[in-house]
Each structure stands twice: as structure tokens, then as C-alpha cells.
Amino acid sequence: MIFRGSYGDEAKRKAALAVIAAHPHDQFAGTLLLILGEPEQSFASFERDGIGLSDAYYTFLWQPDAWSRKARQHPAFQAFAKRIGLVDYWKQNRWPDLCQPTPERGPDAFTCQ
């Protein structure tokens, strides 16, 4: 169901989202929401339940696929990255290849490809 929702038409995507809605605390919910193109719900799920395939969740954020790019470019990613400590980590170490700081927009602002 989820696979078909990820790569099928809108009706299959909605059916997959209904399955996740019926199991919102499932350990894969955050990751599946990301793949289904619902980044804001995905970030909320990951933060709320503290799960999402753990380290693999972060890997999914950096995939070359359109759904991953959509998540990185979604306005909610800015706040999510700040809340979970990614922005502070990037500032102290180095920014990821796909994101760059945009200090003209604020001290923690950035843009991602």
C-alpha cells in the first residue's frame, strides 16, 4: 500500500496516508510521511514520537528524489532543523553540501537544494 502510494497516483497516495493516519505512532510513520510528500507531518511525527528509523530518517532527508528535495525546501524544515540541533551542528562543523546559510534572512536561516 505504501509503495503504491509513493509511486502511484493521488488516490493511492491518499490511501497510503490513511493507513499511516490509522497508525500515527508507528515507528515508520515519520519516514513514510516524508516519502509520501508530507514533510510537515513527517517532521511533527518524528519530533512527537522520537522515532522514524532513527539515524536512517536523517539519511532520507538527503536523497536526490523529489520528495526529499521537497522536504528540505519546505518552510517547516527551517524550524525542524533548528529544533533538533542540526543548525547548531552545521554552524559548528560545516554546512551540508545541499544547504547554505542565508544570514541576510536571519542568523539561523538557510536554503537547501
N, C-alpha and C positions, 0 to 999 in steps of 0.2 A: 504494500500500500504506500509506504513512504517513498520507496524508489520510484514508483509510478507518479507520485505527487511531485517528486523532484524533477522528473524529466518528461512528464506528460503534459496534458492540457490543464486549464484552470480548474475544471471540475475535479480532476484527480488531485490537484494541489489542495483544493478545499477539503476533499475527503481526508487527505493525509493530515491536514491541520485539525480536523475534527477528532481524529484518533489521538493526536497529541493533547488536545484540549480535554479529552476524557482521562488522560494520564499526565497531568501537568507536572507532577513531581518525579516522573521517571528520570532515571539518570541520563538518558539520551535526549531529553526534551530540548534543552538549550541548543545542542548541536543540530538536531533535526530542524528546529525552527530557523536556524541560520541557513541551512541548506535549502529550505523551502522559501527563502527570501523574506523572512520576517525578523530582521536584525533587532529591532527594538524589543520585541517579545523575547528574543533569544537572550539578549543582554540581561533583561529583567529575570528570566528564568535562571540563568547562570548565577546571578548575584543572590537571588532569593534562596535557591536550593544548594548553592555551593558545589554544584556538580555540572557535568557536561562533558564527560570523558576526560576530566581533569586536564592534564597538560595537552592532550590532543585537541581540546577546544581551541587553544591558542593557535595551534597549527592550522586549524580550519579557517582562522581569520586571515591567513596569509596565502591562501590558494589563488591560482590565477583565474579561477572561474568567476563568472559574472556575479553569482550570489555572494561570493566572498568580497569582491570589489564593492558590491552594493553595501555590505556591512561596514567596510572600512570607511566608505564615503558617507554613510548615514550620519545625520547630525547627532544621534544618540551615541555614536561611537566616541565622540569627544569626551562626553561626561563619563561614559563607561570606562574608558582608558584612564581617565584621571582618578576615578573612584577606586579602581583595583590596583593602582600604583604603577601602571605602565608608563605614564607620562614622566613621573619622577625617575623611574628607572632609565628611560630614554635620555633624559636630561643629564643624568649622572654618568651614563655609559656612552651610548650613541644611539641616534635615531635609526629606526629600521629603514632599509633601502626603499620601501614603498611609502614612507611618510616623512614629511619635513616640517619643522616648526614654522609657524607663521606669527612671529611676535607682534607684527602690526595689528593683529586681531586680538591679542591678549597674551599674557605671559605663559599660558598653557595651551594655546591654540596650535593646531597643526592641520595639515591636509594630507590626504593619502590617495594613492593611485588605486 
